[in-house]
Amino acid sequence: MNAPKLRSILNPIWIRIKGVRYQATVSTSENVDVTNLKPFHEIPGPSSLPLIGPLLHFIPGGSLYTPDTKDFSAKLFKLYGPIVKLDPLFARNTLLMVYDPESAANVLRSENRIPYRGGFNSLAYYRKHIKKHENNHKKLTGLITDQGEEWWDLRSTVNPVLLQPKTIKLYSAAIDEVAQEMMNRMKSKLDENNRLQAKFDDEMNLWALESIGVVAFGIRLNCFDPNLAENSPEKKLIECVHQIFNLSNQLDFQPSLWHIFSTPTYKKAMKMFQLQEDLSKYFINKAMRNINKNENKPDEQKGVLEKLLDINEEYAYIMATDMLVAGVDTVANSIAATLYLFAKNPEKQEKLREEVMSKESKRYLKACIKETMRMMPVVSGNLRRTTKEYNILGYHVPKGIDVAFAHQDLSSMEEHYPRPTEFIPERWLADKNDPLYYGKAHPFVMAPFGFGVRSCIGRRIAELEIETFLTKILENFRVEWYGPPPKIIQTSINYFTGPFNFVFNDIKKK
């Protein structure tokens, strides 16, 4: 079996759990009395072997093999029930999958001082062990990779910068300009049937990179320029960002032996991490030349990069890199999901267009975005590594266990959201007496931006980008979809893959 096929079969299962219908009232506790709890080893799950763990169950002929990853978890739940243990696979940590919102609430709240959340270990390894640190500076790896006190020091320092609404509002005009340029670009690439004559996902990634680049570097990257030279820094960055997410998925979210020896993918990833860091420094230094021309700018007019540079130059480099890693594919796939749901629900699209054209409110726009995140979130669950013992659904769970909470699956259950398979933005605006009222669901059923101190620090930026782009789309196009539904591949995020059967009818054409 070739490597790509094997990787597709073994796509990560610890983030995504599908098709579960279960409700329980089991608490977790910091001081656990294990006397009446069932032991951890009795938690149901597939059998395993040394090193390869439960791998044999997931390959063709195995009891849990399924060609489509989204069918896997339904099969897993059917076999093992509402709590499932997956033993380590290729030196990874034991994973416990939980489908109960009350358990999610208790663990997430308990682990909210300095929570441990795994992921992107290859990037962390590069920054800790490969990257050269000047003046013996403390080896910070970044918000998406660091843990413990080092993570908290960085997070608490950058919080006031990235979570300040007034600072993010400074980018409204630039983000709007980027979105309008993408509208013009899309119109220039439509064929006679109003279908995009370009790869939709590549176009959305270009838009997302140009948008986040405004925040990360304080300048335009000019990703839309058709005359960019192949060896230009801008062109290199476009390709680098694309490569890094793909390589990280292969190393960190699919079976890999890079922890044991230097695989070809590992070597390529280390080079890409170095290149991205060099490019980030290039664009930051370019931006600094503009900043130095306006040294007397009032603090309230300073953007994210300027404020980070005032604090610590190394923090500015790290956060710029993290924004590119975390802020391109995620936002681009969120847009794809929203446009698909608009296309399949034209009456909702028209209702939103009326609001957008009136320019009087964003209530229905925000409701549509929330409903998309309920039905098709870009990240399907939250993950924590336990730092204490817990009682989860009657089982004793020790320290050091990765626990994944399947928010996407919970959000698709009738008991939490009536008519869960329907796109109903009105549920987020309904009165408390309405059966559809979202507040009837447990508050930890849905968590698209994470929870607590580990929640997405770029949330305000992402919301500004998404709201601005969708507004421009509705002002310019009536979106339709033809053919079968899109295929979604689940790795570290939920990827929309082609064919992208969108039709963009220009509403301004007579």
N, C-alpha and C positions, 0 to 999 in steps of 0.2 A: 504493500500500500504506500502511495507517495505521501510526502510530508504535508502538503496543503490539504489533502483529503483527510489525513489523520487529525490535523489541527481542527478542521471543520467538525469532525465527529466529537472531538474532546473539548469543544468550546466551553468556557468556564460555566460551571453550574452553581457556584457558591454565591453569585450575585443575583441570579434570576431563578425564580420558582414560580411555576405557572399552574393555573387551573385549580386552586384550592378553595374549598368552602368549609370553613371551620370557625367556631367561636368558643372561647373558653375563658374561665375566670380563675387564673392561677397567678399568684403574686410572686415577685422576686424579693429578696431581702439581703441586706448587707451581712447580717449575722444569721447564718443559715444553720438550723438544726437539721442535721442529715438523718436523724433517727428514723423518721417515717418516709424518707424520700427514696425513690428507686435510684440505684447507682448509675453513674454516667455510662458505663459500658453496656447497660441494658437499653439505652436509647436506640430505637430501631434504625436500621440503615443497611446498605449493601455490605457484604463481607469484603475483606481486604487482604492483601499480601504485603510483605515487606517492600519498601521503596515505592512500588507502583500503586499501593493502596487499592482502591476499588476499580482501577483502570479496566480490568477485563470485563466488567459489567457494561461498559460504555462503548466498546468496539463492536463491529458487526458480529452477530451471533450471541452477544451478551444479553443478559436479561433486561438491561435498561437501555439498550441501543435504540436510537430513533434518528432517522435522517434529518429531521427538523428539530432544532434545539428547543423551540417553544413547546413541543409536545413532551419533552423529556420530564419536566417537573410534574405534570399531571400524572404521568406514569409512576413517577417516584412517590407522589402522595398516595396514589391508589394502592401501592404496594406496602408503604411503611407508615402512613398516617400523618398527623399534623406536626410532628417534630421528627427531624431526620438528622442523623449523624453521618458525616462523610469523613473517613479517616484520611490521614495525610497522603497526598499524591505528589510524587517527586519532590520530597522534602518540604512541601507546604504544610501549613498548620492545619490541625483538625478544624472542620467547619460544622457548625450546628445551624440548621435552618429552621426558623420559627415563623408561624403564621398567625400569631395572636397579638392584637394591638396593645392589650394591657401589659403583656410581657415586654413588648417593645418600649412602652412608656417607662416601665420600671427599670429596665436595663439602661436605656438611653439617659434617663435622669440620674441614675446612680453613677454612670460613667461620664459625668459632665464637667468634672474639674479639669483634668488633663486626659481626655479620652484617647485611646489608642485605636487608630483606624489604618489598616494596611492598604497596600496598593502602590503601584509604580516603584517597586523595589529596585528595579534596574537603574532608574534615574537617581534614587537615593544612593545606590552603590557607587555610581559615577561621581556624585558630588562628595561623597565621604572618602572614597579611596582612590579615585582616578584624577579628579580635578585638582589643579595646583592652587594652593591657598597662600596668598601673600601675607607676610608678617605673622605667620602662625595664627591667622584669624580663626576663630571658632568655626568649625566645619558645619555650618547650617546647610541644610539641603532644600528647604522650602516648605511651604504650608501643605502641599499635597503629599509630601514624603517624610517630613520630620515627625518626631514623636516626643513625648515627655516635656521636660522643662525647656529644652531648646525650641520646640514648636511653640510653646506658650509665650516665650519671650518675643518671638517674631510676630506671632498673631496679635498679642496685646499691643505691640508697637504699631502695626500697620492698620489695626481696626479703625482708629479715628480717621484715617485717611480714606480708606476704601468704603467705609460704611456711612460717610457723611453725605446726606442727600444734596447739600448745597455744592459740594465738590463735584459729584457726578452730574449735576445739572449743568455744569460748565460745558459739558460735552454734547449737549442737546443739538446745537446747530451743526457741529461737525458730523455727528452720527446721522443727522437728517440729510446732510449733503452726500454722505456715502451711500445711503439708501436710495436717494434720488438718482445718483449715478448708476447704481445697479439696475434701476428701472429702465433707464435709457439703454443700458447695455443689453438687458433682456429683450427689449423691443427690437434692437438691431439684430438679434440672433433668432427671431421667430421665423418659421417657414410659412408657406401659404396656408397651412392648417393651424397656425398659431401654436405650434409645438416648438420647444426650445431646441435649436440646432447646436447644442453643446451639452456636455454632461452636467445635469442639474446639480448633482452633489458637489462637483468641482466648483461650479459657479457660486453655490451657497458658502462653500469654504472660503472662496476668495473674498466674498462680501464680509464674512465673519472675521477673517484675518485683518482686512482693511479697517473694520470697525474697532476691534480690540487693539489694533496697532495705534489708533488715535489716543487711546487711554494709556497703554503700556509705554509708548515712546513719545507721546505728545506731538507727533507729526504724522502726515499722510505718508503711507508706504507706496502709494500709486500701483497697487496690485492690478488695477484694471487697464493699465497702460499696455496696449498691444505691441509696443515697440521696445519693451524691456529686453535688454540683452541677456542671453542665457547665463552669462557669468556675472551678472549684476547682483549686488547684495539682496535686492528685493526679490529677484527670481530665485535665488538660493534659499531665501527664507521661506518662500511659498512651498518649495519642494521639501525643505527641511521639516517644517511643521507637519506636513502630510506624512512624511516618513516616520517621524518620531512616534506619532500615535499608533501607527501600524506596528512598528517594532516593539513598542511597549506592550501592546496587546499580546504579541507573540511571546514575549519573555515573562510577563507578569500575570497574565490572565489565561494562558494556555499552557499545557504541559511542556516543560523545557528543562534541559539539563545544564543550563548556564551556571547554576550554583555549584556544579561539580567540575565543569571544565568550560573553556572559552569556546562557545559555539560560534559559527559564522554570523548568526543573527545578533549575538551578544557583541561581537567585534564591530559590526556595522552600527549598532545602536550607540556604542561608546563614541564612535566617530561623529555620529549625528548630534549627540548631546554636546560634544565639544564645539561642533559647528554652530549649533543654535546659540550657545553661550557667546561665542565670538561675534555672531551676527547681532545679538542683543546689545552687546557692548558697542558695536559699530553704530547702531541706530540711536542708542542713548547718548553717545558722544556727539553724534550729529545734532541731536535735540539740545544738548547742553550748550552748544554754540549759539543756538537761538535764545536759550534761557539767559545766558550771560549778557545778551544785549538788553535784557529787561530786568536788571538786577534789583531795581527798586519797586518791583511789582508788589502790591499789597497781598497779604497772606490769603485773603478771601478770593483773590483772583488766580491763585496758584492751583495748577492741576495736580493729578496724582503723582506723576513723575517728579515734579518740582518739590512737592512735599516730602516724598520719599528720599530724594537726594539731600534735602535739608537734614534728614534724620540720620541716614547711613547710606553711603553709595553702594555697598555690597547688598543691602536690602533692596535697593532699586533694581539692581541686576537680577536678583533672585525673583522678585515679584514680576518683573517684565517677562522672564522666562516662564514662570508659572502661569501667567495670564495667557500666554500663547498655547501652553500645553492643555490647559483646562477650559479655555474660552473660545475655541474655534469649532471643533467637531460637535461639542455639546449644543451650542447655540444654532449651528447650521442644521443639525438633526431635529431640534425643536421646531424650527421653521418648517421643515419638510413635513413633520407630523401635523402641524396646525393647518398647513395648506391642503393636505390630503383630507382632513376632516371638514374643512370649508367646502372643498370640491364635492364631497359626498353628502353634504348637508346644505344645499344651495339656499334654502329659506333662512338658515342661520347666517349665511354669508351676506345675504341681502339685508337682513336686519342690522348686521354690524356695519355694512356699508352706509346705511342711512345715518347711523350714529357718527361714523367717521366724517361723512360729508357735512353734517351739521356743525361739527367742531365744538360741540357744547359739552361733551362728556366722554369719558373713557370707561364707564362702568361695564358696558357690555363687552368691550374689548378685553378688559381684565378678566371678566368671567369666562370668555372664550379661551383665554390662555390657561386659566386654572383648569378648565374642563379638559383641555388637551393634555395637561400634565397629569390629570387623573387617569385618562384613558391610554395615553401613549407617552409616559414619562421618558426622558432621555436616560435616566438612571433608575433601575427598577427596585433598588432596595438600599438599606443602610447597613453598615457593617461596623461592629465593635469587637475588640479583643477584651475579654473579661479581665479585670484586675482584682477581682474578689470572687468568692463563691456565690452561687445563686441557686434558688429554687425556681426552675422554669418548667411549667406544666407538669409539676410533680417529680421532676428528675433533679438530681444533684449535679450542678454544672460547676466544675472547678475553675481556678484561675487559668488564664492563658489560652482560652478557647475563643476562636473567631465565631461570632454569632451574627447571622444575616437575617434581617427582617424584611419580609417580602411585601413591601408597601404596594407595589403595582398589582399584585394578586389580591391583596385586601381591598384595594380600590375597585376591583371588578366584581365584588361580591354583592349580591342583592340585599343582604342584611345591613350593609353599610350605606350603599347608594342605590336607591330604587332605580330600576331600568338601567342597569350599569353599562350595558352595551350600546346605549344610545347617547349621542352627543347632545347634551342638554345644558348649555351654559346658564340657563335660567335657574338651575338649582343653586347657583352661587349668589343669586339675587332674590331668592324666594323668601316669603314671610315665614316666620317660625312655625306657623300653623300649617304650612304647606307640606304635604308628605315628601316632597322632593328636597326640602330644606337641608342644605349640606351639614348644618350643625347637629343633626341627629346622629351623624357618624361619630365614632370614637375619634378623638383628635389625633391619635397616632396611626390611624389607618393610612394617611397620606402624608408624605414628607419629601416633596420633590427637590427641596434645597437643603436637605439634611436637617439636623437638629442641634440646638444649643451652641456651645462655643466652637463646634466643628461644622456648623452650618456654612453654606457657600458664601465666602467673603465677596465674591463677585456678583452676588444676586442683583444688586441695584443696577450694575452695569448691564447684565444680561437682560433684565426687564426693560431697560431703556432701549437697547438694541432691538429686541423682539417687538416691542410696541411700535417703535418707529418704522421698522421694516414692514410689519403687517399693515400699518396705516397707509404706507405708500403703495403696497400691493392693491389694497381695496380702492384706492383713489385711481389706480391705473388699469387694473385687470379684473375680469370676471373669471375665476379659476374653476376649471372643470377637470375631471379625471375619466379616462377611458381604460377599458381592459381590466384584468384581474388586480386585486389589491397588492400593495407593495410587499416585498419580502423584508423581514426585519431580522438582522443577525445580532445576537446578544453576546457582547464581550464586556469590556469595562463599561460601555454604554450601549444603548439600543441604537444600532445603525440601520437607517433606511438604505436599502440597496436597490439598484435598478432592476427592470426598466422603470424610469420615472415617467408615468403616463399622464403628465400634466398638460392641459391646454390653457393658454393664457390669452383670453380674448380682450383686446384693447378696448376699454369702454369709452375712450376718447375719440376713437375713429368714427367717422360718420358713414 
